[in-house]
Amino acid sequence: MPRHRTIRIAAAALVATAAVAGLTGCGDVDAGSAAASAFEELLDGVPDVVDVDASGSNDLPWSGTASASVLIDDAVTADHLGEIVDRIGGFLSEQSKRSGGATWEGVDVSVRGFTVAVLDRREDNATQLELLASLEAEGVPGGELHLFPVGADGGRASSLTLEARPGEDFLDAYDLAGETAEATPAYADAVLTGRSDDGDPIGSGADDATNATPESSEQGEAARFSISSGDDDDPTASGDPSGSRAAYLAVAEQFEVIGAALTPGTLDLRIANVDDVAAATALATGSLPTDVSVEIQGGIVTWDDGVQSAEMLPVVQAVGAVPGVTAIDASSDSLRLTVSDPAAGRAALDALDTLPAASVVASLRIDGPVAAGTPDTFAVGGSRAEAAAQFALVEQGLASGSLVSFEGSADRLQLEFRNGDDAMLGAAIGLVKAGVAPGTWTSIEIEGEPGTWWFDAADSVTIDASAYSDETPEETANRERIERLWNAA
C-alpha cells in the first residue's frame, strides 16, 4: 500500500543557502516523501515564502510521486519572485535528471490571486512570469497559468484561467483569455476559462428563499459564473463553447440567471425562480445540439439529476417560501431541507403537514445548525413520520439545554450532550430513551469527555465492553455511566 507524507512549513526570516545538488543526493527507498522533504529544505527560510505544502507518495521502493504548492507574500518584488521560481525550477530540473526516485506531478506558486505552474525549464518559467506581469498590468485580479509536459518529446500543454476585472463579467474574462493566448505562443492551444462572482451575494437581496442561491449549490463552492473551452473527458483538449454561450445569453434575456457553468458540452444554469425552470430549460435546449447536456436549477432548489418533478414542484414552492429554509434538494419522492435554525425546521414541518401535495414525500431530511451562528448541527431523516419524531427529540433536547448535536436517520441515532451531573444527563438520556424506536443503533457522547459507544436501543442495555478493549479508565467510567443512566431512565 502506498505510504504518504505531507509536510507543511512556515517561512523563517533568513535565505536558505543549501545548494540544489545537496538536496538531491542519493536515492531513497521512500522516494516520494524524500522528494517532498527535499523540497521543504529547498525553501526553508526563504523570505516571502509564506507557506509550503509538499506531499509524496511512495508507490514502490525507490519510486514514487511528489507535488507541492507554495504561497508567496503578496508584497514580493518581481525580481525576488523570479529568484524563488528559478530556485524551484532548478530543483525540478535536477530531480528530473536522476535515474530513479520520485516523479514530480506539479509545483504551483500562488501570489496575489494567481496560481502559476513552475516547470523544470527556465524558458517555460520565464514565459509564466512574463505573462503574470502582463496580466497584472492589465488589471486582472487573479487566475491560473498552467503549462505542463505532454509526452516524452518535451511538448507542453497549457490552460489559462482568468478572473473578471472590475466592471466586467465572466464572458469578458474568457474573451481576454483568448486574446492573451493568441499573443502568447506557449498558450496558443490552451484550454481557456473565464470566471466571476458577479451578482448578489448568496442569500442577499431575496424576497424569499426561492430567490436566493444556496451555499450548498454547485455554484456556491466555486466561482458563481464560469465558461471554459475544456473537455471534461480530456483536460488538455480545447473546444468551442460558443453554442452554450449563445444559449446562456438567450436564457439571460428572459430570466434572471444567478449562476452559470458553460463548456462545449454542457450548459448548467441556476435562475432566480424555481417556477421558471421548465420554460428556461425549453428555451435553452431548443437552441443547442442534442449532444450538449443542459441542466437548469432554480432559486434554492436543486432537482436530482436536474429533472424537475411536477408532483413535487408545489411542495418545494410551499416549503421554499418558509423563512429560514436556505436550500432544498428534491426528487420525485424525496426532500432534503437545509434550514437556518430549528425554528425554521419546525415551520417547514408544519407547512408540510398542512399541504395535501406533500403526500408524495416518501423520504425527508432536515438539517442545519442547532442555533444560528453556531458550528453544532442537527440532522433528522427517514420517512416523514420518522423525521418528525426525531425532530421532536431535537426540540426537547434544546429546550432542556442539554443537546450539543444530533444526527438521526431511520435506524441510526448519534447524539452529544453537554457535560453535567447525573440528574441533568440522566434527564436528557431519558428523553432519548422515551422517543427512540427500539432497535435503533444509538450512540451518546458527552461534551468534552473521551469515548464513543454504540448500542441497540432497548428498555435495558448492556454496552459490549469487548468492542472497546483498548479504552482508557476514563472512557470505561463514561461508558458505564451512560449505560447506568440509560437503564435507570
C-alpha positions in Angstrom: 0.0 0.0 0.0 1.4 3.5 -0.8 2.8 5.4 2.1 2.0 9.1 2.2 3.7 12.0 3.9 2.6 15.7 4.0 4.9 18.4 5.0 3.9 22.0 5.9 6.3 24.7 6.7 6.2 28.4 7.6 9.0 30.7 6.3 11.7 31.9 8.6 13.5 35.2 8.1 16.8 34.1 6.5 17.6 33.0 3.0 18.3 29.3 2.7 21.8 28.5 1.4 21.5 24.8 0.8 22.5 24.0 -2.8 20.1 22.2 -5.0 22.6 19.5 -5.7 23.0 18.8 -2.0 19.2 18.3 -1.7 19.1 15.7 -4.5 21.7 13.3 -3.4 21.5 9.5 -3.4 18.2 7.7 -3.9 15.9 7.0 -1.1 13.7 3.9 -0.7 10.8 6.2 0.2 11.3 8.3 -2.9 8.1 10.3 -2.8 8.4 11.5 0.8 12.1 12.1 0.4 11.5 14.4 -2.6 8.8 16.3 -0.5 11.3 16.7 2.3 14.0 17.9 -0.1 11.5 20.5 -1.4 10.8 21.6 2.2 14.5 22.1 2.8 14.8 24.0 -0.5 12.5 26.8 0.6 13.1 26.7 4.3 13.9 30.2 5.5 13.5 31.9 2.1 12.0 35.4 2.5 8.5 36.0 1.1 7.7 32.3 1.2 4.7 32.2 3.4 3.7 28.6 3.3 4.7 25.3 1.6 2.5 22.2 1.3 4.5 19.3 -0.2 3.3 15.7 -0.4 4.8 12.5 -1.6 3.5 9.0 -2.4 5.8 6.0 -2.1 4.3 3.7 -4.7 7.2 1.3 -4.9 10.7 1.1 -3.2 12.8 3.8 -4.7 9.9 5.0 -6.8 7.1 7.5 -6.2 5.4 10.8 -7.0 5.5 14.2 -5.4 3.8 17.5 -5.7 3.8 20.9 -3.9 2.1 24.2 -3.7 3.8 27.4 -2.4 2.2 30.5 -1.1 4.2 33.7 -1.7 3.7 37.0 0.1 1.7 39.5 -2.0 4.4 42.2 -1.3 7.1 40.2 -3.1 9.1 42.1 -5.7 9.2 40.9 -9.3 12.9 40.2 -9.0 12.6 38.1 -5.9 9.6 36.2 -7.2 11.8 35.3 -10.2 14.6 34.1 -7.9 12.2 31.9 -6.0 10.8 30.4 -9.2 14.3 29.9 -10.6 15.2 28.1 -7.3 12.2 25.8 -7.7 12.8 25.2 -11.4 16.5 24.3 -10.8 15.4 21.8 -8.2 12.9 20.2 -10.5 15.5 20.1 -13.3 18.0 18.3 -11.0 15.3 15.9 -9.9 14.3 15.0 -13.5 17.9 14.0 -14.3 18.0 11.3 -11.7 17.8 7.8 -12.9 15.3 6.8 -10.2 13.4 8.5 -7.5 10.2 10.4 -7.5 8.3 11.8 -10.5 7.1 15.4 -9.8 3.5 15.8 -10.8 3.5 19.6 -10.4 4.5 22.6 -8.4 2.2 25.6 -8.1 3.2 29.0 -6.8 0.4 31.3 -5.6 0.8 35.0 -5.4 -1.6 38.0 -5.4 -4.6 35.9 -6.5 -2.8 34.0 -9.3 -1.6 30.4 -9.3 1.4 29.7 -11.6 2.8 26.3 -12.5 6.6 26.0 -12.2 8.4 23.6 -14.5 11.9 22.3 -14.9 12.8 24.5 -17.9 13.9 28.1 -17.3 12.4 29.3 -20.6 8.9 28.0 -19.5 9.2 29.7 -16.2 10.2 33.0 -17.8 7.1 32.8 -20.0 5.0 32.2 -17.0 6.4 35.2 -15.1 6.2 37.5 -18.1 2.5 36.5 -18.6 1.8 37.1 -14.9 3.3 40.5 -15.1 1.3 41.4 -18.2 -2.0 40.3 -16.8 -1.4 42.2 -13.5 -0.6 45.3 -15.5 -3.9 44.9 -17.4 -5.8 44.9 -14.0 -6.7 41.2 -14.0 -7.3 40.3 -10.3 -6.4 36.7 -10.4 -6.3 33.4 -12.4 -4.4 30.2 -13.1 -1.4 29.9 -15.5 -0.6 26.3 -16.2 2.0 24.8 -18.5 2.5 21.0 -18.2 4.6 18.4 -20.0 2.9 16.2 -22.6 4.6 13.1 -23.9 8.3 12.3 -23.9 9.4 14.8 -26.5 9.3 17.9 -24.4 5.9 19.0 -25.6 3.8 21.3 -23.5 0.1 21.7 -23.0 -1.5 24.7 -21.3 -4.5 26.1 -19.6 -5.3 29.7 -18.8 -8.0 30.8 -16.4 -8.8 34.5 -15.7 -11.0 36.2 -13.2 -13.1 39.0 -14.4 -11.9 42.5 -14.0 -14.0 45.0 -12.0 -16.9 46.1 -14.2 -16.6 43.0 -16.4 -18.2 39.6 -16.4 -17.1 36.0 -16.9 -17.6 36.3 -20.7 -15.3 39.3 -20.8 -12.7 37.3 -18.8 -13.0 34.4 -21.3 -12.5 36.7 -24.3 -9.5 38.3 -22.6 -8.1 34.8 -22.0 -8.5 34.1 -25.7 -6.7 37.3 -26.8 -3.9 36.6 -24.3 -3.5 33.0 -25.6 -3.3 34.2 -29.2 -0.5 36.6 -28.2 1.4 34.0 -26.2 2.8 31.2 -28.3 3.1 28.8 -25.3 -0.6 29.2 -24.8 -1.7 29.1 -28.4 -3.7 25.9 -27.9 -4.6 26.5 -24.2 -7.8 25.4 -22.5 -9.4 28.7 -21.7 -11.6 29.6 -18.8 -13.2 32.9 -17.7 -15.0 33.2 -14.3 -16.5 35.7 -12.0 -18.6 36.0 -8.9 -20.8 38.9 -10.1 -24.4 39.0 -8.9 -25.9 39.4 -5.5 -24.1 37.7 -2.6 -25.5 34.4 -1.6 -28.8 34.8 0.2 -29.0 38.6 -0.1 -31.5 40.7 -1.9 -34.1 37.9 -2.0 -37.7 38.5 -1.2 -37.9 34.8 0.0 -35.9 31.7 0.0 -36.9 30.7 -3.5 -34.9 33.7 -4.9 -31.6 33.1 -3.2 -28.6 31.0 -4.2 -27.9 28.2 -1.6 -24.4 27.9 -0.2 -24.8 24.2 -0.8 -25.4 24.6 -4.6 -22.7 23.7 -7.0 -22.1 27.4 -7.8 -21.6 28.1 -4.1 -18.2 26.4 -3.8 -16.5 27.7 -6.9 -17.0 30.9 -9.0 -20.6 31.7 -9.5 -20.2 32.1 -13.2 -17.7 30.3 -15.5 -17.1 29.5 -19.1 -14.5 27.1 -20.3 -13.3 25.6 -23.6 -12.2 22.5 -21.7 -13.5 19.0 -22.3 -14.5 17.1 -19.1 -13.0 13.9 -20.5 -9.7 15.3 -21.6 -8.3 18.3 -19.6 -5.7 19.0 -22.4 -8.3 19.3 -25.2 -9.8 22.7 -26.0 -13.2 23.0 -27.7 -15.7 25.7 -28.6 -18.3 26.7 -26.0 -20.0 29.3 -28.3 -23.2 27.2 -28.5 -23.5 27.1 -24.7 -22.7 30.7 -24.6 -25.4 31.7 -27.0 -27.9 29.6 -25.1 -26.9 31.2 -21.9 -27.4 34.7 -23.4 -30.8 33.6 -24.7 -31.9 32.5 -21.3 -30.4 35.6 -19.6 -32.5 37.8 -21.8 -35.7 36.4 -20.3 -34.8 35.2 -16.9 -32.5 36.3 -14.1 -29.5 34.0 -14.1 -27.7 33.7 -10.8 -25.2 31.0 -11.6 -23.7 29.5 -14.8 -21.1 27.0 -15.9 -20.6 26.7 -19.6 -18.4 24.3 -21.6 -18.5 22.9 -25.2 -20.7 20.0 -24.0 -22.6 21.4 -21.0 -24.9 24.2 -20.0 -25.5 24.4 -16.3 -27.5 27.4 -15.1 -29.2 28.5 -11.9 -32.0 31.0 -12.4 -33.6 33.1 -9.7 -37.0 31.5 -9.5 -37.8 27.7 -9.4 -41.1 28.4 -11.2 -39.3 29.4 -14.4 -37.1 26.2 -14.7 -39.3 24.4 -17.2 -39.6 27.4 -19.5 -35.9 28.3 -19.3 -34.9 24.6 -20.0 -37.1 24.6 -23.1 -35.6 27.8 -24.3 -32.0 26.5 -23.8 -32.5 23.1 -25.3 -34.2 24.5 -28.3 -31.1 26.2 -29.4 -28.5 23.6 -28.7 -27.4 20.3 -30.3 -28.7 17.2 -28.6 -25.2 16.2 -27.5 -25.0 19.2 -25.2 -26.1 18.4 -21.7 -28.5 21.0 -20.3 -29.3 21.3 -16.6 -31.1 24.3 -15.2 -32.0 24.7 -11.5 -34.0 27.5 -9.9 -33.6 29.5 -6.7 -32.6 27.4 -3.7 -34.0 24.2 -5.3 -31.7 21.6 -6.7 -33.5 18.8 -8.5 -32.0 15.3 -8.5 -30.2 14.8 -11.9 -31.7 18.2 -13.0 -35.1 16.6 -13.5 -38.0 18.6 -12.2 -40.9 16.7 -10.8 -44.3 18.1 -11.5 -45.8 16.4 -8.4 -43.0 17.7 -6.1 -43.0 21.2 -7.5 -45.9 22.6 -5.4 -44.2 21.1 -2.3 -40.9 22.8 -2.9 -42.7 26.1 -3.8 -44.5 26.0 -0.5 -41.6 24.9 1.6 -39.2 27.3 -0.2 -41.4 30.2 0.9 -40.8 29.3 4.6 -38.4 31.9 6.2 -35.2 30.2 7.2 -35.2 27.4 4.6 -32.0 28.1 2.8 -31.6 25.1 0.4 -33.8 22.4 -1.0 -32.7 19.2 -2.7 -35.6 17.3 -4.3 -36.6 14.4 -6.4 -40.0 12.9 -7.3 -40.4 11.4 -3.8 -37.6 12.8 -1.6 -36.9 16.1 0.0 -33.9 17.5 1.8 -34.2 20.8 3.6 -31.3 22.9 4.9 -32.6 25.4 7.5 -31.1 28.4 9.3 -32.1 27.1 12.8 -34.5 24.6 14.4 -37.4 27.1 14.4 -37.3 27.1 10.6 -37.2 23.4 10.6 -40.4 23.3 12.7 -42.1 25.8 10.4 -41.2 23.7 7.4 -42.6 20.5 9.0 -45.8 22.4 9.9 -46.0 23.6 6.2 -45.7 20.0 5.0 -48.4 18.8 7.4 -50.9 21.3 6.0 -50.1 20.6 2.4 -52.0 17.8 0.7 -49.5 17.6 -2.1 -46.8 16.7 0.4 -48.2 13.1 0.4 -45.6 12.5 -2.4 -42.8 13.0 0.1 -41.7 9.5 1.0 -38.3 10.5 2.3 -37.5 13.6 4.3 -34.3 15.1 5.7 -33.9 18.3 7.6 -30.5 19.7 8.7 -28.9 22.9 10.0 -27.3 24.5 13.0 -28.7 23.8 16.4 -28.7 27.6 16.8 -28.0 30.4 14.4 -24.3 31.1 14.1 -23.1 28.0 15.9 -21.0 25.2 14.5 -23.0 22.5 16.2 -25.6 20.9 13.9 -28.6 18.6 13.8 -29.9 16.4 11.1 -33.1 14.2 11.1 -34.2 11.8 8.3 -36.2 8.9 7.2 -39.9 8.8 6.4 -41.9 12.0 7.2 -43.1 10.4 10.4 -39.6 9.2 11.4 -38.1 12.6 10.7 -40.8 14.3 12.7 -40.3 12.0 15.7 -36.5 12.7 15.6 -37.1 16.4 15.3 -39.3 16.3 18.4 -36.2 14.9 20.2 -34.1 17.7 18.9 -36.6 20.3 20.2 -36.8 18.5 23.6 -33.0 18.3 23.9 -32.6 22.0 23.0 -35.4 23.0 25.4 -33.6 21.2 28.2 -30.4 23.0 27.4 -28.5 19.7 27.2 -28.2 19.0 23.5 -25.0 19.8 21.6 -25.6 17.9 18.3 -27.9 15.4 16.8 -27.6 13.1 13.8 -30.6 10.8 13.1 -31.9 8.5 10.4 -34.4 5.8 10.1 -32.3 3.2 12.1 -29.4 5.2 13.5 -29.1 7.9 16.1 -25.9 9.8 17.3 -26.1 12.5 20.0 -23.8 14.6 22.0 -25.0 16.1 25.3 -23.4 18.8 27.5 -21.5 17.6 30.5 -23.3 17.8 33.8 -24.3 15.9 36.9 -26.2 12.7 36.8 -29.5 14.4 37.2 -29.1 16.6 34.1 -27.5 13.9 31.9 -30.0 11.3 33.1 -33.0 13.5 32.2 -31.5 14.1 28.7 -30.9 10.4 28.2 -34.4 9.7 29.4 -35.8 11.9 26.7 -34.0 9.9 24.1 -35.0 6.6 25.6 -38.6 7.5 25.6 -38.6 8.8 22.0 -36.3 6.5 20.1 -37.6 3.4 18.4 -36.4 0.0 19.9 -33.5 -1.5 18.0 -32.2 1.9 16.8 -28.4 1.8 16.6 -27.6 4.5 19.1 -24.6 6.5 20.3 -24.5 9.0 23.2 -21.4 11.2 23.7 -20.6 13.6 26.5 -19.2 17.0 25.5 -15.5 17.3 26.5 -15.3 13.7 27.6 -13.5 10.9 25.7 -15.2 7.9 24.2 -17.9 6.9 21.7 -20.1 3.9 22.3 -22.9 2.3 20.2 -25.7 0.0 21.3 -29.2 -1.1 20.2 -31.8 1.0 21.9 -33.9 -1.1 24.3 -35.5 -0.8 27.8 -32.3 -2.2 29.3 -29.0 -2.1 27.5 -25.6 -3.6 28.0 -22.8 -1.9 26.0 -20.5 -4.6 24.8 -17.2 -3.9 26.6 -15.3 -6.4 24.4 -15.7 -4.0 21.5 -13.8 -1.3 23.5 -10.9 -3.4 24.9 -8.4 -0.6 24.4 -10.4 2.1 26.2 -8.8 4.1 28.9 -10.1 4.0 32.6 -11.7 7.4 32.0 -13.5 6.0 28.9 -14.6 3.0 30.8 -16.1 5.2 33.5 -18.0 7.2 30.9 -19.3 4.1 29.2 -20.5 2.6 32.5 -22.1 5.9 33.4 -24.1 6.2 30.1 -25.2 2.6 30.5 -26.3 3.1 34.1 -28.2 6.3 33.4 -30.0 4.8 30.3 -31.1 1.8 32.3 -32.3 3.9 35.2 -34.3 6.3 33.0 
